[in-house]
Amino acid sequence: MKHKHFIAVINSFNGRKPFRPFGLEMVSGVLITITHPETIFFRGEIAVVFDSKQGYQAFDSDSICRILDLPVS
């Protein structure tokens, strides 16, 4: 996914009121769940996600193949 489009989609998902969790599927098949809008942030072209169990994960937008709207539990 191109960086510009990735940022636009992330901002759209993060701006939903009320916020709902969403997922980032990496090309490797790994699913990263975004549970709070402040969980993901950017350092230049690198996205950084914090998870209390896994710590920090950093990746570029080319690593993402899908952004998923996850069901509310």
Backbone as a ProteinNet text record, in pm:
[ID]
protein_1_A
[PRIMARY]
MKHKHFIAVINSFNGRKPFRPFGLEMVSGVLITITHPETIFFRGEIAVVFDSKQGYQAFDSDSICRILDLPVS
[TERTIARY]
85.2	0	90.3	58	136.6	120.5	228.7	230.9	120.4	101.2	0.7	-139.6	-171.9	-303.2	-315	-206.7	-204.5	-236.4	-170.7	-194.8	-341.2	-395.7	-534.4	-632	-609.9	-699.5	-686	-564.1	-543.3	-611.2	-595.1	-659.3	-811.3	-864.9	-1008.8	-1057.5	-988.7	-1027.5	-1008.5	-900.7	-874.5	-974.1	-1032.7	-1122.8	-1267.6	-1297.8	-1437.4	-1482.8	-1607	-1665.8	-1790.7	-1798.5	-1690.6	-1585	-1466.1	-1357	-1393.5	-1358.8	-1375.5	-1242.1	-1204.8	-1078.5	-1075.2	-955	-936.3	-805.8	-789.6	-671.9	-589.1	-460.1	-366.4	-311.5	-340.3	-288.2	-161.1	-53.7	75.1	84.7	171.4	188.6	234.7	292.6	335.8	218.4	100.8	-15.9	-40.8	52.4	37.1	-70.1	-157.8	-261.1	-224.5	-217.7	-192.1	-324	-368.8	-495.3	-470.3	-540	-532.3	-652.5	-626.9	-735.4	-765.9	-682.3	-699.9	-633.8	-690.2	-632.4	-488.4	-446	-308.9	-211.9	-262.1	-178.3	-82.7	-121.8	-39.2	5.9	133.1	185.4	292.3	335.5	428.2	555.6	664.4	795.3	842.1	813.8	842.9	754.8	814.8	738.6	721.8	763.8	754.1	636.8	552	443	493.3	452.5	489.8	360.9	347.8	230.9	280.1	210.8	245	137.9	180.7	92.2	152.3	70	123	181.7	138.6	191.7	314.8	314.3	422.9	520.6	492.9	581.1	560.3	667.1	659.8	685.6	609.8	632	642.7	744.4	764.8	765.6	702.6	693.1	663.2	685	648.9	517	456.8	324.7	326.6	441	450.5	431.3	442.4	425.4	278.7	187.4	45	-28.8	-106.1	-185.7	-333.7	-383.4	-523.9	-540.2	-642.6	-684.7	-827.1	-849.7	-976.4	-1058.1	-1187.5	-1279.6	-1319.5	-1272.7	-1294.9	-1431.5	-1492.6	-1621	-1604.8	-1705.2	-1703.9	-1741.2	-1660.9	-1691.9	-1778.6
-116.2	0	123.2	218.5	342	421.4	484.3	554.4	659.5	738.3	844.8	787.7	676.6	613.8	548.3	488.1	424.6	527.4	642.2	749.2	793.8	812.7	858.1	757	628.5	525.9	515.2	516.7	510.9	629.9	748.8	867.1	854.1	795.8	774.9	676.9	564.1	465.9	522.5	594.5	651.3	760.6	826.9	938.3	898.6	771.7	729.5	755.9	802.9	831.3	746.6	658.5	623.2	539.6	539.4	461.3	313.6	241.3	95.7	34.6	-77.3	-143.7	-183	-183.4	-228.1	-304.8	-376.1	-460	-422.4	-444.5	-426.5	-564.2	-611.5	-740.9	-718.3	-778.3	-764.7	-868	-843.7	-936.9	-1074.3	-1081.1	-1208.2	-1286.9	-1222.3	-1286.5	-1247.9	-1180.5	-1136.6	-1028.3	-1037.7	-937.5	-854.3	-724.3	-631.3	-561.8	-571.4	-510.9	-374.4	-274.6	-138.6	-121.7	-112.7	-109.3	30.3	126.4	264.5	355.5	473.6	560.8	603.3	604.9	644.5	526.1	408.4	289.3	296.6	366.2	375.3	519.2	535.4	667.7	651.4	762.1	758.2	835	779.9	844.7	846.5	956.5	963.4	863.5	774.7	675.9	544.4	541.3	420.3	432.4	329.2	322.6	246.3	291.6	226.1	197	71.6	29.5	-19.9	23.2	-24.9	-120.5	-233.1	-333.1	-370.7	-371.8	-398.4	-538.7	-632.7	-769.3	-787.3	-722.9	-743.2	-626.6	-518.3	-402.8	-324.3	-265.2	-183.5	-267.9	-240.2	-301	-186.7	-188.7	-83.8	-149.4	-83	-136.1	-22.1	-45.6	54.7	15.8	108.5	84.9	-24.4	-50	-157.5	-294.9	-304.3	-430.9	-466.1	-372.4	-391.6	-426.8	-535.5	-572.5	-540.9	-539.1	-506.3	-434.7	-348.8	-285.8	-332.5	-393.8	-461.9	-392.3	-379.8	-329.8	-449.5	-454.4	-569.9	-562.6	-678.3	-678.4	-630	-560	-512	-627.7	-649.2	-761.6	-720.3
0	0	0	-82.5	-88.8	41.2	83.2	211.4	221.6	119.5	121.2	145.4	78.9	95.5	233.2	278.6	409.8	518.6	513.6	612.2	608	487.8	474	534.1	508.1	561.1	712.8	763.3	908.6	976.3	921.4	979.3	977.1	871.1	860.7	967.8	981.3	1083.1	1222.9	1247.3	1379.8	1416.6	1316.2	1342.2	1363	1355.9	1373.9	1516.8	1528.3	1659.2	1673.7	1769.4	1860.7	1789.1	1844.9	1787.5	1792.9	1685.1	1681.2	1640.7	1702.9	1667.5	1519.9	1464.4	1327.4	1318.4	1209.4	1194.5	1074.3	1086.9	977	942.7	823.1	781.4	701.5	749.4	682	569.8	474.3	363.5	412.7	529.8	589.2	647.6	657	716.1	860.2	923.4	1062.7	1069.5	1168.8	1190.2	1312.1	1294.2	1403.9	1434.3	1558.4	1597.9	1661	1610.2	1664.6	1756.1	1887.2	1985.7	2039.3	2003.3	2051.6	1949	1922.9	1819.5	1846	1972.3	2002.6	2000	1963.8	1955.4	1837.5	1731.1	1610.5	1590	1555.6	1522.7	1416	1360.1	1247.1	1277.7	1228.2	1229.9	1085.6	1019	875.2	802.2	725.4	649	724.3	848.8	929.8	1026.8	1028.6	1125.6	1247	1363.8	1488.4	1564.4	1608.8	1685.1	1819.9	1926.1	2059.5	2107.5	2158.6	2218	2353	2457.9	2591.7	2604.8	2520.7	2527.6	2439.9	2321.3	2225.5	2217.7	2285.6	2279.8	2151.3	2100.1	1979.6	1855.7	1750.6	1619.9	1519.1	1437.4	1337	1199.4	1103.1	966.8	871.3	743.4	643.5	578.1	507.9	449.4	342.9	280.8	181.6	245.3	377.1	448.1	470.8	443.6	470.7	341.6	346.8	229.3	246.9	372.2	396	529.5	533.7	658.5	681.1	797.1	823.1	930.8	905.9	1006.3	1092.1	1214.6	1299.8	1368.6	1392.1	1461.7	1605.7	1654.6	1792.5	1882.2	1989.2	2079	2192.7
[MASK]
+++++++++++++++++++++++++++++++++++++++++++++++++++++++++++++++++++++++++

